[in-house]
């Protein structure tokens, strides 16, 4: 028997779904900790749940990581027995338990670990609800809603965001005016933007919502790519919602809610990325 979705609050806020809600709290996926001695520094930082391994390499090169009190600029430095690693002067250690969260992001939140301008981020909304340190995989801009994965698995995050793995994402886009048939076909055939060519996997009208609303399936991960596709043709995206992310959907996940991935979903992502 279907259960009624909770009333939408006046202001978006994230809440952990209770077991009697449509979105049940599944058992978190547990993995054995990988030995750290001999581990490369960027991988060590990623395993601490700070960011992906690629981003960790950048942090090391920028001098944000110190080993035994000395800044190390080489991401491939291998961790030795007794090494003490600090990030922003705080000691960091690899997370012993991998956590995978699926969030239906509300509008108005920054998708980053912290914001220099003090704006509210998705991480602020997780405070007090998740013990482990997690970070967003990829980005949704402030005005975009929908599916966002957060984890402390730096290796999986790196692979999911790497262009070579072609992680598919599906969006529902509402435009400021009807999309002309010829422009729909131009998008299908591929466009060339300022930063190079872009080809979508599929794009269709949503007949029940009019010709100003389309679904677009894409694996390109460049910044604001969906909005820029339509801007290139003279349209403005007034609403953008990510409905699908690498096999994960928003089914039974209301806006502003999050849940742990089920073990079979984690396995699906790892199988897809070859981890």
C-alpha positions in Angstrom: 0.0 0.0 0.0 1.5 3.3 -1.1 2.2 5.8 1.6 1.6 9.5 1.4 4.7 11.6 0.7 5.6 14.1 3.5 4.3 17.6 3.2 6.9 19.9 1.5 8.4 22.3 4.0 8.3 26.1 3.5 12.1 26.2 3.2 14.1 23.3 1.7 15.7 21.2 4.4 17.3 17.8 4.3 15.9 15.1 6.5 16.8 11.4 7.0 14.0 9.3 5.8 12.4 7.2 8.5 11.8 3.5 8.1 8.0 4.0 7.8 8.5 6.5 4.9 8.6 5.6 1.2 12.4 6.0 1.4 13.7 3.5 3.9 17.1 3.8 5.5 19.1 0.9 4.0 22.0 -0.7 5.7 25.2 1.3 5.0 27.8 -0.5 2.9 30.8 -1.6 4.9 34.2 -2.2 3.4 37.5 -3.3 5.0 40.0 -0.4 5.3 42.9 -0.6 2.8 46.4 -0.7 4.3 47.9 2.9 4.3 51.6 2.1 4.4 52.9 2.5 0.9 49.8 4.3 -0.3 50.3 7.4 -2.4 49.6 10.7 -0.7 46.8 11.8 -3.0 45.1 8.5 -2.6 45.5 8.7 1.2 43.9 12.2 1.2 41.0 10.9 -1.0 40.4 8.0 1.4 40.0 10.5 4.2 36.8 11.6 2.6 37.9 15.0 1.7 37.7 14.9 -2.1 38.3 12.6 -5.1 41.9 11.4 -5.8 42.3 13.8 -8.8 41.2 16.8 -6.6 43.5 15.5 -3.8 46.5 15.6 -6.2 45.7 19.3 -6.8 45.5 20.0 -3.0 48.9 18.4 -2.5 50.4 20.4 -5.4 48.9 23.6 -3.9 50.7 22.9 -0.6 47.5 22.2 1.4 48.8 18.9 2.8 51.7 18.3 5.2 53.4 15.1 6.3 55.1 15.1 9.7 54.9 18.9 9.9 56.4 19.5 6.4 54.4 20.5 3.3 54.7 17.8 0.6 54.1 18.9 -3.0 54.5 15.5 -4.6 51.1 13.6 -4.8 53.0 10.3 -5.4 54.8 10.4 -2.1 54.3 7.1 -0.4 53.0 7.0 3.1 55.4 5.4 5.6 54.8 3.8 9.0 54.2 6.5 11.6 53.5 9.3 9.1 51.1 12.0 10.4 49.2 13.7 7.6 47.5 17.1 8.0 45.1 19.0 5.8 44.6 22.6 6.7 46.5 21.9 9.9 44.1 19.2 11.0 45.2 15.5 11.3 43.4 13.4 8.7 43.0 9.6 8.6 41.3 7.3 6.1 37.7 6.5 6.8 37.3 2.9 7.9 33.7 2.7 6.5 32.7 3.7 3.0 29.4 5.7 2.9 27.3 6.3 -0.2 24.4 8.8 0.0 21.9 9.7 -2.7 20.4 13.2 -2.2 17.5 14.9 -4.1 19.0 18.4 -4.0 16.7 21.4 -3.4 17.2 24.6 -5.2 19.5 27.3 -3.8 22.3 25.2 -2.3 25.9 25.2 -3.3 27.4 21.8 -4.3 30.7 22.0 -2.6 32.3 21.0 0.7 32.6 24.7 1.8 31.9 28.0 0.3 34.3 31.0 0.6 31.4 33.4 0.5 29.6 31.7 3.4 26.6 30.5 1.3 24.7 27.4 2.4 26.0 24.2 0.9 24.7 20.6 0.8 27.3 19.7 3.4 25.8 22.2 5.9 22.6 20.2 5.7 24.3 16.9 6.5 25.7 18.2 9.8 24.7 16.0 12.7 23.1 13.3 10.5 26.2 11.6 9.1 29.2 10.8 11.3 31.6 10.2 8.4 33.1 13.0 6.3 31.7 12.8 2.8 31.9 15.0 -0.3 29.8 15.6 -3.4 30.6 13.6 -6.6 30.5 16.1 -9.4 28.4 19.3 -9.2 24.9 20.7 -9.6 24.8 24.4 -9.9 23.0 26.5 -7.3 19.7 26.7 -9.2 19.7 23.0 -10.4 17.8 20.4 -8.5 17.8 16.6 -8.4 20.1 13.7 -7.9 23.5 14.1 -6.2 25.8 11.4 -4.9 27.9 12.1 -1.8 30.5 9.6 -0.6 33.9 9.2 1.1 35.1 6.8 -1.5 37.6 8.9 -3.4 38.4 6.2 -5.9 34.8 5.6 -7.0 34.2 9.4 -7.2 37.2 9.9 -9.5 36.0 7.2 -11.8 32.5 8.4 -11.9 33.6 11.9 -12.9 36.2 10.8 -15.4 35.2 11.5 -19.0 36.4 8.1 -20.1 33.6 6.3 -18.2 30.8 8.3 -19.8 28.5 8.4 -16.8 25.0 9.1 -18.1 22.8 11.8 -16.5 19.3 12.6 -17.5 17.8 16.1 -16.9 14.3 17.6 -17.3 14.8 21.1 -18.6 12.1 23.8 -18.8 12.9 26.7 -21.2 11.7 30.3 -21.3 10.0 29.5 -24.7 9.0 26.6 -26.8 12.0 24.7 -28.4 11.7 24.8 -32.1 11.8 21.5 -34.0 14.8 22.6 -36.0 16.7 23.4 -32.8 15.8 20.1 -31.3 17.3 18.4 -34.3 20.4 20.6 -34.2 21.0 19.4 -30.6 20.5 15.8 -31.6 23.1 16.1 -34.4 25.6 17.8 -32.1 26.7 21.4 -31.5 30.1 23.1 -31.2 30.4 25.4 -28.1 33.2 27.7 -27.1 35.0 24.8 -25.4 34.5 22.2 -28.2 31.9 19.9 -29.7 29.1 18.4 -27.6 26.8 15.5 -28.5 23.8 14.5 -26.4 22.8 10.8 -26.1 19.1 11.6 -26.5 16.6 14.5 -26.3 12.8 14.5 -26.4 9.9 16.7 -25.8 7.6 16.1 -22.9 4.2 16.3 -24.6 2.2 16.5 -21.4 4.2 19.6 -20.4 4.4 21.4 -23.7 7.3 22.1 -26.1 9.2 24.3 -23.7 10.0 21.2 -21.6 12.4 18.4 -22.7 14.3 15.5 -21.3 18.0 15.4 -22.2 20.3 12.4 -21.7 24.0 13.2 -21.7 27.3 11.9 -20.5 29.4 15.0 -21.0 30.5 16.4 -17.7 31.6 19.9 -18.6 30.6 22.9 -16.4 26.9 24.0 -16.9 26.8 22.0 -20.1 23.0 21.5 -20.3 22.4 25.2 -19.7 25.0 26.2 -22.2 23.6 24.0 -24.9 20.3 25.9 -24.9 22.0 29.3 -24.4 23.9 28.6 -27.5 20.6 28.5 -29.4 19.1 31.5 -27.8 17.1 29.9 -25.0 17.2 30.3 -21.2 16.8 27.3 -18.9 14.4 28.4 -16.2 14.2 25.1 -14.4 16.7 22.2 -14.5 16.2 18.9 -12.6 18.5 15.8 -12.7 16.3 12.8 -12.8 18.8 10.0 -13.4 22.5 9.5 -12.5 24.4 6.4 -13.6 21.5 4.0 -13.0 20.1 5.7 -10.0 16.7 7.4 -10.1 14.6 9.7 -7.8 12.0 7.0 -7.3 10.5 7.4 -3.8 13.1 10.1 -2.9 11.3 13.4 -2.2 13.0 16.7 -2.7 15.2 17.6 0.3 15.6 13.9 1.4 18.6 11.6 1.2 19.2 7.9 1.8 22.1 5.4 1.9 22.6 3.5 -1.3 21.6 -0.1 -1.2 24.5 -2.6 -1.5 23.3 -3.7 -4.9 23.4 0.0 -6.1 27.0 0.4 -4.9 27.9 -2.8 -6.7 26.2 -1.5 -9.8 28.3 1.7 -9.7 31.5 -0.2 -9.1 30.8 -2.6 -11.9 30.0 0.3 -14.2 33.3 2.1 -13.4 35.4 -1.1 -13.3 36.4 -0.5 -9.7 
